[in-house]
C-alpha cells in the first residue's frame, strides 16, 4: 500500500501543471479599417447589444477561413419585459490571412440593416 502511494505522489509531481486556456481577445476597431491580430488557433470575442423582443438580431457574414460562433446571449435586465440582451460571439482563425467579418443588426423580414459593424482580423 505504501509503495503504491509513493508512486502516485511521484507521478503527480512530474505531471505537467494544468494551464488555463488563454482568454479571448476582445475584438476592437469596428469600421476603423484596422485589423486585430491573432495567432492561429487563438480566439477573439465581440459583445453586441441586441433585443430579440423587438425582432432585431445580428446577422453575421464572414470570409471563408474564419469561424464566428454565437456563444451566449444574456438578458441584461431579467426583471424588465423587453430588456436588451448582450450577445457574445467567438472568432477563431485557422489559416493565416486577413479576414473580414460583418455584423448587420436587422429584422430578417425587413432585409435592411439599421446598424452595420465591420471587423478585420489578421491571423499570423
C-alpha positions as MATLAB code, in Angstrom:
seq = 'XXXXXXXXXXXXXXXXXXXXXXXXXXXXXXXXXXXXXXXXXXXXXXXXXXXXXXXXXXXXXXXXXXXXXXXXXXXXXXXXXXXXXXXXXXXXXXXXXXXXXXXXXXXXXXXXXXXXXXXXXXXX';
ca = [
       0.000    0.000    0.000;
       2.775    2.395    0.928;
       4.669    1.725   -2.334;
       1.550    2.461   -4.389;
       1.039    5.754   -2.591;
       4.664    6.761   -3.179;
       4.251    6.012   -6.891;
       1.108    8.192   -7.088;
       2.885   11.067   -5.379;
       5.892   10.731   -7.691;
       3.695   10.702  -10.804;
       1.727   13.745   -9.667;
       4.972   15.624   -9.038;
       6.281   15.063  -12.576;
       2.961   15.578  -14.375;
       2.791   18.995  -16.031;
       0.708   21.569  -14.250;
      -2.613   22.322  -15.891;
      -2.623   25.674  -17.616;
      -5.708   27.741  -18.117;
      -6.820   28.333  -21.684;
      -5.961   31.840  -22.807;
      -8.824   34.276  -22.577;
     -10.481   35.528  -25.728;
      -9.025   38.780  -27.037;
     -11.688   41.496  -27.227;
     -12.268   42.322  -30.886;
     -11.844   46.042  -31.425;
     -11.795   48.585  -34.183;
     -15.184   48.090  -35.839;
     -15.374   50.089  -39.053;
     -11.877   51.515  -38.411;
     -10.090   49.678  -41.202;
      -7.513   48.475  -38.645;
      -7.103   44.736  -38.149;
      -6.986   42.884  -34.848;
      -4.066   40.430  -34.969;
      -4.442   36.884  -33.623;
      -2.238   33.807  -33.745;
      -3.615   30.720  -35.461;
      -5.995   28.973  -33.057;
      -6.240   31.997  -30.751;
      -9.763   33.290  -30.249;
     -11.304   36.721  -30.043;
     -14.717   37.795  -28.854;
     -17.135   40.537  -29.673;
     -20.041   41.514  -27.429;
     -23.008   43.219  -29.060;
     -26.202   44.536  -27.561;
     -29.338   43.058  -29.091;
     -33.073   42.975  -28.448;
     -34.880   39.958  -29.851;
     -38.172   41.113  -28.325;
     -38.286   43.869  -30.966;
     -37.437   41.443  -33.772;
     -33.873   42.666  -34.175;
     -30.851   40.390  -34.222;
     -27.330   40.272  -35.599;
     -26.781   38.609  -38.965;
     -23.140   37.583  -39.420;
     -21.209   37.270  -42.674;
     -17.551   36.223  -42.550;
     -14.885   35.443  -45.097;
     -14.100   31.773  -45.619;
     -11.285   30.655  -43.321;
     -12.504   32.262  -40.117;
     -15.123   30.906  -37.730;
     -17.708   33.095  -35.981;
     -19.903   31.394  -33.373;
     -22.589   32.792  -31.084;
     -21.504   31.647  -27.615;
     -24.064   33.217  -25.274;
     -26.934   35.658  -25.129;
     -27.592   37.074  -21.678;
     -30.586   39.248  -20.779;
     -29.131   42.322  -19.105;
     -32.271   43.160  -17.090;
     -34.246   39.956  -16.470;
     -36.735   41.869  -14.312;
     -37.771   44.112  -17.229;
     -40.027   42.986  -20.094;
     -38.407   43.746  -23.453;
     -34.991   44.315  -21.888;
     -31.944   44.224  -24.161;
     -29.532   41.304  -24.200;
     -25.791   41.004  -24.660;
     -24.757   38.571  -27.406;
     -21.195   37.231  -27.257;
     -19.557   35.850  -30.401;
     -16.269   33.906  -30.556;
     -13.983   34.305  -33.566;
     -11.258   31.775  -34.406;
      -8.985   31.730  -37.430;
      -7.365   28.507  -38.572;
      -5.366   29.797  -41.540;
      -3.031   32.732  -41.983;
      -4.508   35.736  -43.733;
      -6.695   38.785  -43.242;
     -10.427   38.250  -42.919;
     -13.478   40.490  -42.854;
     -16.434   39.892  -40.544;
     -19.623   41.919  -40.986;
     -22.351   42.099  -38.329;
     -25.681   43.541  -39.511;
     -28.320   44.473  -36.916;
     -31.659   43.947  -38.592;
     -35.101   42.447  -38.636;
     -34.970   39.487  -41.038;
     -38.250   40.363  -42.751;
     -37.149   43.935  -43.481;
     -33.935   42.970  -45.257;
     -32.164   46.227  -44.367;
     -29.689   46.706  -41.533;
     -30.124   49.602  -39.117;
     -26.519   49.184  -37.970;
     -23.505   47.554  -39.609;
     -20.192   46.726  -37.920;
     -17.218   45.504  -39.938;
     -14.161   43.977  -38.277;
     -10.857   42.986  -39.839;
      -8.920   40.110  -38.296;
      -5.352   39.189  -39.266;
      -4.261   35.641  -38.436;
      -0.491   35.108  -38.153;
];
